[in-house]
Every structure is written in structure tokens, then in C-alpha cells.
């Protein structure tokens, strides 16, 4: 077969030549130092790999009709979003979907459990129609609207204290809303209701908080004055007792149970509705 060895090929006008019948490179490598423009369709036959040294820009998108797109190293960055019309995105165990500039939200499966982890600032909110319904906060979760338990058992932890109320009069509601003091009372006390963030911070105006305090009864042991965040009753807590008056004595035996409802009426201002009953 004959060959032509030339340095440059130009058209009669001195411009780039055209090949109206196509150009067939049956062997070897075709090297282009400049740009290659293809007006029609560029078809690859029997190609296993396309090796690009630099960046590939696909202005109208990439269509993969069969097979996989595999990235062995680096990051795939998409500026205008990804649309998947069918099938799925599959990640192996402990491979995470990370959202946010600082990877604030993580979704993954660790081989045993499915995990949604809010690792950034702010709260994790589950909303519908733009309105927040369930919100995970630092001290637990907030539900906006009605909460319906469909069958099942609602359980609450009881904070059992091996002391008397007058000996451990600071009650932290982070430990639960029911506190049982197992040592028999000996004197009066002014319990102080607190939380780690502060009751005034945790409660909004119009919120209510129900608290149950169980003491081991004694005639000399009772609580007639309750404080919130260290604020005395006269400064921020207005008491209203079932029966018309605050306790003036404890019961001789058994358990005294204080059922207390706090209503936040203003900043650091509360109305407390109290009831004391004895179980012998």
C-alpha cells in the first residue's frame, strides 16, 4: 500500500481541508493539537474506555442508556441538579449522603441501622406543605399540632432519688417529669424547678408543664412554696392550690404526691396549680 508523507495539508484557499467522504484512520493514533469540532454525531465503535486528561464538558447533559457511570477517584460536581427518571441510587453500608456546606446532614446505613444525623447547627425539621410538624431540638423533639398514639404503650421514666426532697430540693426536668424521693421527710422545703437550658427558655408564653413529685410522707415534711429557675413565688410564681390553700402539714405515713401544673403567662412568670394527695 502506498503512503503520502507531508508536513501540512491545506485547501486551495489555504484553510483547513474538508473530507466530504469522511476520514478513516484504520490503524495508529490520530493526534489533534487544537480543537476538534463535530457538527453531527460522533459515534464510537468498540470502545472500552475514553481517556480524558483534562476536563470533559457536556453542555446538553450525559445520557447513559445502559451500563454504569463509574468515578474511581475525585468528586462529580453538578451545577444544575441531577434528575433520575427511574430505578435507584445505591450506596454501600456507611456510605453517606451529605447535605450542606459543612456536611451538616448525613443519611446512611451502617449495616445494622438506618441513620439520619443532624451534625450541624440548628434543628432537624420534618415539614409538610412548608409547615413544620416535627422538629428535633437539643433537649428532644417538638411536635406542632396534634399527636395521636395509634395503639401501643406510652411510658415515662421516673427519676428515683435516694434522698428526701428537703435534702435534694433542686429538681431538673431534664431527668423526667416524675420524681420519687425514697427517704422520709423531716422538714419543710422550697423546691426549685430547673432545666439545663432554663425553664424560661424551654417554655414559650402559653405553654404548660405538668410535674409530679412523690415524697415519703412525714407530718413535719411538706412543700408549700415552689420556685422556677430560682425565682421565688412572690417574684414570679403565682400559686393556686386545689382546696383553696397551700399545704400546712405533711401526712404521717405513706406517700405524698404533688401534682403540679405550671402555665407560663409572661417571661419568667408562671401560674402554678397544685394538688397534694396522700396514699397510705
SEKEVEX-477309 format. One record per atom (N, C-alpha, C): residue in three letters; y, z, x. Coordinates in steps of 0.05 Angstrom, whole numbers, plus 5000, padded with zeros to 4 digits. Example, Ala and Ser with C-alpha at 12.3 -4.5 7.8 and 13.67 -1.06 7.14 Angstrom:
ala488651565264 ala491051565246 ala493451565264 ser495551425257 ser497951435273 ser500151575258 
END
This chain:
unk497650005017 unk500050005000 unk502550005018 unk504549845011 unk507049835026 unk508750065020 unk510650115038 unk512550325034 unk515350235043 unk517350365032 unk520150305039 unk521350555050 unk522350545073 unk523650775086 unk526650725088 unk528150875072 unk531050845072 unk532351125072 unk534851135080 unk536351385081 unk537651435054 unk538951235042 unk540351265017 unk539651024999 unk539551074973 unk539350864953 unk541650884934 unk543250664932 unk545550664914 unk545450424896 unk546850434874 unk547050204857 unk549050004869 unk549349774856 unk551149574866 unk554049674867 unk554649844848 unk557349954846 unk557750194865 unk555650264879 unk555950494897 unk555350764885 unk554550754860 unk553951014846 unk550951064848 unk550151274833 unk547351344833 unk545751134819 unk543451054829 unk541850844816 unk540450944791 unk539750754774 unk538350824749 unk535550704751 unk533650834737 unk530950744737 unk530050714707 unk530750484695 unk530250444667 unk527350464659 unk525550414677 unk522650424671 unk521450694680 unk523150884689 unk522151134697 unk521651154727 unk521051384736 unk520551434765 unk517951594767 unk516051484781 unk513451614784 unk513051704813 unk512751964816 unk512152084842 unk509152164840 unk507452004852 unk504552054849 unk503552264868 unk504852304890 unk504052504909 unk506452604925 unk506152834937 unk508352934953 unk510253094936 unk512653144947 unk514553314934 unk517153154931 unk518353164907 unk521053054903 unk523153264906 unk524953244925 unk526953444931 unk529653344923 unk531153504908 unk533853434899 unk535753654910 unk537653564926 unk539553754938 unk541753834918 unk542353654899 unk544453714879 unk543153784852 unk544753734831 unk543753794804 unk542053574793 unk540253644775 unk538553444761 unk539153464732 unk540153254719 unk540753244691 unk538753074676 unk537553184655 unk535553044639 unk536653024611 unk537252774601 unk538452744575 unk536452764553 unk533952694559 unk531852704539 unk530152954543 unk527552924539 unk525653144541 unk524353144568 unk524253364581 unk522853394607 unk520153514601 unk518053354607 unk515253434600 unk513753484626 unk512453714626 unk510753784649 unk507753754641 unk506253594656 unk503453564651 unk501853714672 unk499953874662 unk498054014680 unk499554184701 unk501554334691 unk503054514708 unk502254804703 unk501354944723 unk500555224720 unk502955404724 unk504655354743 unk506955524749 unk509455354754 unk511655464745 unk514355344752 unk515655564769 unk516155504794 unk517155694813 unk520155654817 unk521755844807 unk524655814810 unk525656024830 unk527055934850 unk528156114870 unk530556264859 unk532156134843 unk534656254832 unk534356324802 unk536556314788 unk536656394760 unk536156154742 unk534456194721 unk533955984702 unk535756044677 unk537355854669 unk538955884645 unk538055694623 unk537155814601 unk536355644578 unk538355684556 unk540155484553 unk542455514535 unk541655524506 unk539555404498 unk538755404470 unk536255574464 unk535455744484 unk533255914480 unk530755814494 unk528655984493 unk526055914504 unk523955924482 unk522455714479 unk520355704458 unk517655714472 unk516155924466 unk513455954476 unk511555914453 unk510355674451 unk508655624428 unk505855744430 unk504955804454 unk502355924458 unk502456064486 unk500656254489 unk500556394515 unk502456624516 unk503056714540 unk504756944544 unk507056894563 unk509157054560 unk511357054580 unk510957304597 unk510557274622 unk509957504640 unk512057534661 unk513157774662 unk515057854683 unk513758064700 unk513058004725 unk511658194742 unk513558384756 unk516058314758 unk517958494771 unk520758424761 unk522558614763 unk525258564754 unk525558624724 unk527858554713 unk528558614686 unk529358354671 unk528458324646 unk529358104630 unk531758194614 unk534058054617 unk536458124603 unk537157914583 unk537457994558 unk538057804536 unk540757894524 unk542657704524 unk545357774516 unk545757754486 unk544257594472 unk544857544443 unk542657644425 unk540757814435 unk538757924418 unk536057774419 unk533957904410 unk531257784410 unk530257784382 unk529257554372 unk528157534345 unk525157474348 unk523457634335 unk520657584335 unk519857524306 unk518957284301 unk518457204274 unk515757304263 unk513857364281 unk511257464272 unk509957614295 unk507657714289 unk505957854308 unk507258114318 unk507258184343 unk508058454352 unk509058454380 unk510258684387 unk510858744415 unk508958964424 unk507458924445 unk505459114453 unk506159244480 unk506259504480 unk506759654505 unk504359844509 unk503559874534 unk501360054540 unk502260344538 unk500360534540 unk500960824539 unk503060894560 unk504861064552 unk507061174569 unk509060954577 unk508860714566 unk510960514570 unk512960554547 unk515460574554 unk517460674536 unk519460444527 unk520260464502 unk522560314492 unk524960504496 unk526860424512 unk529160594518 unk531660464507 unk533260624492 unk535660524480 unk538060694490 unk540360564492 unk542760694502 unk543260644531 unk545760664539 unk546560604567 unk545060784586 unk544761044579 unk543361234596 unk540561284587 unk539361084573 unk536661124561 unk536461374544 unk538461404526 unk538661644510 unk536361684491 unk535261464480 unk533061484461 unk530561344472 unk528261484470 unk525761384480 unk523661384457 unk522161164455 unk519961144436 unk517561054452 unk515361214451 unk512961134466 unk510561284456 unk508261204466 unk505661344460 unk504561434487 unk503861694488 unk502861804514 unk499861804516 unk498461664499 unk495561664499 unk494361844479 unk495862054471 unk494862244451 unk496762274427 unk499362254433 unk501362294412 unk503462064413 unk504662014389 unk506961834387 unk509461994388 unk511361914405 unk513662084411 unk516261934408 unk518162054393 unk520961964392 unk522562174406 unk523762114428 unk525062324444 unk528062264446 unk529662444435 unk532562424438 unk533462564463 unk533662414485 unk534162534511 unk537162534518 unk538862434501 unk541662414508 unk543362614492 unk545962564491 unk547762734477 unk547762674447 unk548762854431 unk548862804402 unk546262874389 unk545962794364 unk543662864347 unk541962614341 unk539462664333 unk537762454324 unk537862444294 unk538762224282 unk539262204254 unk537461984242 unk536262054219 unk534761864203 unk536361804178 unk537361554175 unk539161494153 unk538061254137 unk538961244112 unk538361014095 unk540860924081 unk541360664082 unk543860554069 unk546360664082 unk546160754108 unk548460854122 unk549061144117 unk547561284100 unk547961564095 unk545861724109 unk546661924124 unk544762094138 unk543162264119 unk540462254122 unk538662414105 unk537362644120 unk536362574144 unk535062774161 unk536362764189 unk537162984200 unk538463004226 unk537163214242 unk536363144267 unk535263344286 unk537563454302 unk537963714300 unk540163844315 unk538964034336 unk540764164351 unk539864324373 unk538164564364 unk538564674340 unk537164904331 unk534864834311 unk534464574306 unk532364504287 unk532964234274 unk532964234247 unk533463984233 unk535164044208 unk536763854200 unk538463874176 unk537563654157 unk537263724131 unk536563534110 unk538963524091 unk539963284087 unk542263244069 unk541263134043 unk541563294021 unk540463213996 unk538063393989 unk536463313969 unk534263473960 unk531963463980 unk530463683981 unk528063703998 unk525763773979 unk523763593977 unk521463633960 unk518963653976 unk517463873972 unk514863913986 unk512663823966 unk511263613973 unk509263503955 unk506563623963 unk505863843948 unk503363993955 unk503664123982 unk501564243992 unk501764374018 unk502864654016 unk502964784039 unk503765064041 unk506365094058 unk508265224047 unk510765284062 unk510465554075 unk510565564102 unk510165804117 unk512665874133 unk513166124136 unk515466214152 unk514666434171 unk515566414196 unk514966614216 unk516366884210 unk514967104214 unk516067374212 unk516467484240 unk518867564246 unk519467684272 unk518767984270 unk516468064282 unk515568344282 unk516668484306 unk518168694301 unk519568844322 unk518369124325 unk517269184348 unk516169454353 unk518369654359 unk520069694340 unk522369874343 unk523369934315 unk525370104313 unk526670154288 unk529269994287 unk530269944263 unk532669774260 unk535069904274 unk535270174272 unk537470314286 unk537270304316 unk534870234326 unk534570214355 unk534769924365 unk534769734347 unk534969444354 unk536569314332 unk539069384331 unk540669314307 unk541869034309 unk541568884331 unk542468614333 unk540268424324 unk540668284303 unk538668114291 unk539367814295 unk537767684311 unk538367394317 unk536667224299 unk538067064282 unk536666904263 unk535266664276 unk535766614302 unk534166414316 unk531266504317 unk530666764314 unk527966864315 unk526666864287 unk528066764267 unk526966744240 unk528866874220 unk528166834194 unk529766944173 unk528567194160 unk526267284171 unk524967524162 unk524267694186 unk525167954186 unk524768134209 unk523568394199 unk521368474212 unk519868714204 unk519868914227 unk521169154222 unk521369364242 unk519269574236 unk517469614255 unk514969774250 unk515270074257 unk517470154270 unk517870434277 unk519570564255 unk518770804247 unk520170944225 unk523071004232 unk524770964213 unk527571004217 unk528271304220 unk530471354233 unk531371634237 unk534271674230 unk535871454229 unk538771484224 unk539871234212 unk542471244206 unk543771004195 unk544570814217 unk545170564209 unk546070364228 unk547670154214 unk549170004231 unk550669774221 unk549469524235 unk547569394223 unk546269164236 unk548268934240 unk547868774262 unk549568554268 unk547968294268 unk548668114250 unk547267854247 unk548567644265 unk546867534283 unk547967334302 unk546067094303 unk546966884318 unk545266664326 unk546266584354 unk544666414367 unk545466334394 unk548166184394 unk548566004375 unk551065854373 unk553166014359 unk552366214343 unk554266364327 unk553966284298 unk553766484280 unk553466434251 unk555766264241 unk558166324250 unk560566174241 unk560365874249 unk559065814271 unk558565544280 unk556365414264 unk554165564260 unk551865454247 unk552365394217 unk553965554204 unk554465524175 unk557065384169 unk557065204150 unk559465084140 unk560465244116 unk562965214110 unk564165354086 unk562665254062 unk561565444046 unk560065374023 unk557065394027 unk556165434052 unk553365464059 unk552465754052 unk549865784046 unk548766044042 unk546466094062 unk545966344068 unk543866424086 unk542366664074 unk539766644070 unk538166854059 unk536666994081 unk536867254083 unk535667414104 unk534167654092 unk531667694102 unk530067924093 unk529568104117 unk530268364113 unk529868564134 unk527968784122 unk525768834136 unk523869034127 unk523869264147 unk524369504138 unk524369744155 unk522169934146 unk521270094166 unk519370314159 unk521070544149 unk520670614124 unk522670784110 unk522671074119 unk525071194117 unk525471484121 unk528071544106 unk528171784095 unk530471864078 unk533071844093 unk532971904119 unk535471914135 unk536271634146 unk534471444142 unk534971174154 unk535670964134 unk538070864135 unk538870654117 unk541270504128 unk541770264118 unk543970104127 unk545670024103 unk548170114103 unk549970054081 unk552169864088 unk552369794114 unk554569614124 unk553369414143 unk553769154138 unk552568944154 unk554768774166 unk554468704191 unk556368544206 unk555268264211 unk557068074215 unk556367794222 unk557967714247 unk556467624268 unk557767554294 unk559467784304 unk558668034298 unk560068264308 unk562468344292 unk563068194270 unk565368254254 unk564768474234 unk566368684233 unk565968904215 unk566268804186 unk565068954168 unk565168884140 unk568068864130 unk569669054138 unk572469054129 unk574068824139 unk573168694161 unk574668474173 unk573768194164 unk571268174155 unk570267904148 unk567967884129 unk566768114122 unk564368104105 unk564968284080 unk564968154057 unk565368304032 unk562568344020 unk561868604016 unk559168664006 unk559168703976 unk557068613964 unk556568653935 unk553668723932 unk553068973924 unk550369073922 unk549269073894 unk546768983891 unk545368993865 unk545269293857 unk546069343832 unk546169623823 unk548969743824 unk550769603839 unk553569683838 unk554569833862 unk552769943879 unk553770103902 unk551870063925 unk552970103950 unk551370083974 unk549370303976 unk547170273991 unk545170483994 unk546570734007 unk545670963997 unk546671224008 unk544471384019 unk541971284018 unk539671424030 unk537371224031 unk535471284049 unk533071124050 unk530971254033 unk528671124031 unk526371234017 unk524671404036 unk523271594025 unk521771784041 unk519371664056 unk518271454045 unk515871334057 unk515671044049 unk513670914060 unk513270634054 unk515070444070 unk515770234057 unk517470034070 unk519969984053 unk522269984066 unk524769904053 unk525369614059 unk525869454039 unk526369164043 unk529169094034 unk530668984052 unk533468894046 unk533368594042 unk534068504018 unk534368224012 unk537268154012 unk538168004032 unk541067954036 unk541667654034 unk543767584019 unk544667314017 unk547567304026 unk548067144046 unk550767114057 unk551966844048 unk554366844037 unk555766604029 unk558266574046 unk558466354061 unk560866314077 unk563066214060 unk565166364057 unk567466294039 unk569766174055 unk569966234080 unk572066124098 unk571166164126 unk572766074146 unk572066114173 unk571766414180 unk569266494189 unk568666764196 unk569066954172 unk568766854148 unk569067024124 unk566566974106 unk565367194097 unk562867184083 unk562867384059 unk561467304038 unk560767484017 unk557767544019 unk557067794020 unk554267874023 unk553268003997 unk551167893986 unk549868013962 unk547268143972 unk547168413969 unk544968563980 unk543368703959 unk540768733964 unk538968883946 unk536969033963 unk536569293958 unk534669453973 unk532469553954 unk529969483960 unk527769583944 unk525669713963 unk524169903951 unk522170053967 unk519369993957 unk517569953976 unk514769923969 unk513270153982 unk512170333966 unk510870573976 unk508170513988 
END
